[in-house]
């Protein structure tokens, strides 16, 4: 039975995390490539377009016919007309920025550009500026040689005609260029987004299919461990029985008796390990038998606390039990599995507490959230934050904890699986040096009749 909001199978959670990481890695890789290609394409295309504009301005400025017309003509009058998209104009200006003549009667505020004329003293000057309401790419260059100013009177008898440098400014309306650049950037963004979306879809499909063999391998491994553990129970029992006969009948004398005691002790430990492996494999495979029933919390907790106190006394730890007022509250669960789960937590707390340390078992009423909380806390060395989830994996021990705890390293993994299979949630809160608090959330059910 599986309730809404219950934790998922750890193996399935691992596969989901793996799939998510693969998807994120692919997304990051594809996004990086798309950004690099997109930026490179955009910069290259815009650069080529700007170079095309600059070549057009250079050609306009190099047109000798236009230059002679400007030298011989005057600036066209009139109120001026709007400069069309990509329209080009050429004008002739004096060094002080006065317009001498122009190929168009277009009037743009700020032209001729005195700053561009000053910069052209060092050579050709290209700049993007806004004149009036029009964005213009402007080329400014000095006309070769000095030309008589139109304000100079003709040279008289022996008189010298003054001359001043003239500057040619060729410009192009960049409205069309800017619109093309925006369209290019939009197209790159859309194509890139579609590429990333397509890559994500392909990644999700491929990873889903790639994880199928891994899921099957997990299932096969669990079946193998369950079968092997089941088959090992018989030879382990035979070895122990044989060792007991040797000890009871005194068939081994001298130092051999000690060896027989060691055989019995190690056989017991091996038997516990086999039993735990079988329990874990059965729980992970969903093969454990569950018999849910309505359990009165108050009565159940009193019996559980009595049994836990006996375990704590045998383990050399002090024990305290406390409960909120839970009269009339019940949960629906398999009583034996629930007892097994909580006693695993108590046993774990005893093993990781210092000699004489205190173990606390608490029942908290959380009926507003529809749950009851069983908490087991200890005075152990605590658990680093990065290890909080790993401790529920088989054979994982927190660095720095005692090795000789007498356990198989499977208790917490079995407890988590039992919680998962019954729709309960088992979590842990801890920090180094502050002990650990294990919390089992039990969904409340109807009161038992």
Phi, psi and omega in degrees: 000139185223118182270158178298136178086000180285154181292154182273168176302129181305322178295317178294321177297321178297317179296320179295318177297320178297315180297318179296318180295320177297318180296316180293321178297316178297317179300316180296318181294311181296318180298317178299315179296317180297317180296316180298312180295317181297313180295317179299315179297314182296314181296317180297313182296316181293321178298316178297321179294320179292321177296325177296319178296316181297321178296320179297321179291321178295320178295319179295321181287335182271358181288108183295326179297316179296319181298317179295322178296320180291324180289328183268338187262185178239163177295132182292141183273200180093171182284347178093155180236160181294146178273119182289167179300132178064012176291146181242143176224156177228133180226157179244130184226157177274172183296333180271008174088018177268135180288130176261313178198163183210153179282346179227158177267017180291133179252118178239129180299132178096355177252140355299150183269110183292323179296321178293323179296317180296320180291332182290350176298334181267358182134189181301139180235121173252137176204152174255123182219163177251120180245113187068239178251015186242130173276126187231138169265119190242131173250128179236131179210153181277138177286133183301132178081168176261139183241143180298137178286148180292345181271350181283138175283155181297147183294131179272200180296110178072001182282150178263133178273124178287150180223155180217153180290147175244153183234137179258129177239117178250131183226158178224136174293124186264012182301313179295318179300314181295322178295320177295322178295318179296318179296321178296314179297319178298316179297320179295317180296315181296313180297319178296316179297318178296322178296317179295316179299316179297319179296322179295317180298313179298319180298315180297319180293314183295315180294325178298316179289324181292332182277349179301310177299327179292319176299317179295324178294320176301313181297318179296318179298318180295318179296320180296313181299318180297315181293316181296318179297318179297317181290331181285338183300320183293308178298326178297317179296321180294317179300316181294317180298319179295318179295322179295322178296316178301320181287316183292320182273000179055044181278348178239127184250165175065223182295342180297331179298321178297319179296322178296319176300319178296320179299316180296316180297314181290328177293321176299316180296318178296323178297319178296319179297316179297317180297317180293319178299317180295318179295316181294314181297319179294319180294315180295324180278357181072021184264001179287149181269124180246137178231078183295144178208162177284125184243122176289120188297317185297312181293316181298317184293323179297317179293319180296317180298322179297316180291321179294323179297321178296320178295318180295319180297319178294331181270001177077028180240149174280150187226138176226140177232140179214153179212148172285174177285107184238021180302129179089352179269148179215162173232158177254115183197170172279116187300314183296316180293323179293318176300314180301317182298308184293321180292330172299318179294319178296314179299320178296319180295320179296316183294331184259001175269151178292161178306128182081003180292164184260138175242130183246128175246124185229147173242117184250134180272113178238046187296337178297327177264005177076024182221163166240145185244124170261123180241136175235119182239152181226178178245035182285188183287351181086172185231128175299151184302323183287350182256359188300324180270331183292335183293345178272003177269150182300136173065014178271129176239143179289131179304134178096349179276165181293139180277320186275067179269352180082003180262174180265352183082012182245354187302309182292326177296319178295317180300315179298316180295320177298320178295316180301313185291339179258008178074023179256170182234124180246122181228169180221143175232133183193167171208153183306129178083000185241016181073189181221150177234114176265132183237127177247117181268122182247118176296130180287144177240186181292153179295137179293146180284000000 
